[in-house]
Amino acid sequence: MRSSRLPRSGVLPGVRPRVIVVILTMAGLLAACTSGASAPPASSDLNVGPTIVPSGPPVATPSAEPVKLVVGLGYIPSVQFAQFYLADRAGYYREAGLEVELQNKIDPDLVTLLGQGAIDIGSADGTSVIPAVSQGIPIVYAATIYGTNPSIVFARASSGIRTAADLKGRKVGIPGKYGSSWIMLQALLASVGLTPDDVELVLYPDFGQGVAVREGAVDAATGFANNEPVQLELSGERAVVLHVDEATPLPGPGLVTGRQTLATKGDALRAFVAATLRAMAEIAADPQRGLDASVAAVPDLGQDPAKQLAILKATIETWKNARTGAPFGAIDRAGWQASLEFMTSLGLVPNPVTVDQLVTEELLPK
């Protein structure tokens, strides 16, 4: 499913280097991390609240010829993309008059390709959209996939860490000073009057910070809600997880499209979003359906179905917006405004933008 790749930087000419690091993959990194995650305890609470379940996606075109959409997902195929696999294999996209091609891209490449119109719609990180639009890349965030930002800080319960304030003076493992996890950490520390200078940062460029927490090499680390804490629990250590949403609700990955694509393929995109949200709701009600579709699309996931099902259940929890209780897909404008202000304070928004320039509800079910 791979196509030709852009230059390694994956960004448009003229993008300033210190901002490039922000536009690092969340979806790709998240998939890469969780593809090897151990199974968390089965979740017994899969209530998705007021999720709207469309009776069926609208037909995108009266023509007998389906509209082709190229869809970009994270870099590594993963059970976390179960809603796309289910909508495709169950025929929801086809019923909507669409011919969907799924491709896997890293987030910087995906953001650029969406702006160029080479990819029609894709799952990209909200904190990548903000600096990209600020630099003139013509993309817009059109539907929320992760209602709760999956980036977290985690620690062993035995560490005594219970709140963000307890991180002061502690060793904190991070992959590097880039990407959404780095922004999340800064937001979490700022919520209690701390900065990165108040903790001892330990770099794990190979993403080994989860093992470092388990072995006691660091007191806490950044990670993803459906990966490292899960593995820590399975090792026999109770995990403490610190979420940033209550302090600064950073937007998680969602469906992003180019402005020109929105203008020319709006009906098809609307049908795609409806079909995808339908699949999300069905998977939340019956995770096994999502697992079966994922294994059919990516057979390697079937090597340990129990683990993959547990990962999917943990992922479903991050689809929900626990703070607002909003339906799947809904855009939290207040959260976007708070995130925009915070990222601006970090110097990550080189040119002023507004929430209206960043998001649109045009593609969401009415």
NORSUL-V657021 format. One record per residue. RES is the residue in one letter. D_LAST is the distance of its C-alpha to the last C-alpha in whole Angstrom. Layout:
res=[RES RES]
d_last=[D_LAST D_LAST]
//
This chain:
res=[M R S S R L P R S G V L P G V R P R V I V V I L T M A G L L A A C T S G A S A P P A S S D L N V G P T I V P S G P P V A T P S A E P V K L V V G L G Y I P S V Q F A Q F Y L A D R A G Y Y R E A G L E V E L Q N K I D P D L V T L L G Q G A I D I G S A D G T S V I P A V S Q G I P I V Y A A T I Y G T N P S I V F A R A S S G I R T A A D L K G R K V G I P G K Y G S S W I M L Q A L L A S V G L T P D D V E L V L Y P D F G Q G V A V R E G A V D A A T G F A N N E P V Q L E L S G E R A V V L H V D E A T P L P G P G L V T G R Q T L A T K G D A L R A F V A A T L R A M A E I A A D P Q R G L D A S V A A V P D L G Q D P A K Q L A I L K A T I E T W K N A R T G A P F G A I D R A G W Q A S L E F M T S L G L V P N P V T V D Q L V T E E L L P K]
d_last=[33 34 34 37 36 37 39 40 38 35 34 34 38 38 36 39 40 39 36 36 36 33 31 32 31 29 27 30 32 30 31 34 35 34 35 38 37 39 37 36 36 34 31 31 27 24 22 19 18 14 13 10 12 10 12 13 12 11 15 15 18 20 23 25 26 23 22 24 22 24 23 25 25 28 31 32 31 30 28 26 24 24 20 21 24 23 20 22 25 23 22 18 19 21 19 16 19 20 23 23 26 26 28 30 30 31 29 31 31 28 27 29 28 25 26 28 26 28 25 22 20 21 21 23 24 22 26 27 24 25 29 28 26 29 31 29 28 25 22 19 17 13 13 15 17 20 19 22 25 27 30 32 36 38 41 44 44 48 47 47 44 41 39 39 42 44 43 46 49 48 47 44 43 41 40 41 40 37 33 31 33 35 33 32 35 36 33 34 38 37 35 39 41 42 42 43 46 46 46 48 46 47 45 45 44 44 41 44 43 42 45 47 45 46 50 50 50 48 46 43 40 37 35 32 31 31 34 37 37 36 40 41 41 42 45 46 45 42 40 39 35 34 31 30 26 28 30 28 24 25 22 22 22 18 17 18 19 21 20 22 20 17 19 20 18 14 13 15 14 10 12 14 12 10 14 15 13 14 17 17 16 19 21 21 22 25 26 28 26 25 29 30 27 29 32 32 30 33 36 38 35 37 40 39 36 37 36 33 31 32 31 28 28 28 26 23 24 23 20 19 19 22 22 18 17 14 12 13 11 11 13 16 17 20 21 21 23 25 26 26 29 31 31 32 35 36 36 34 32 34 32 30 26 24 20 18 21 20 16 13 9 9 9 6 4 0]
//
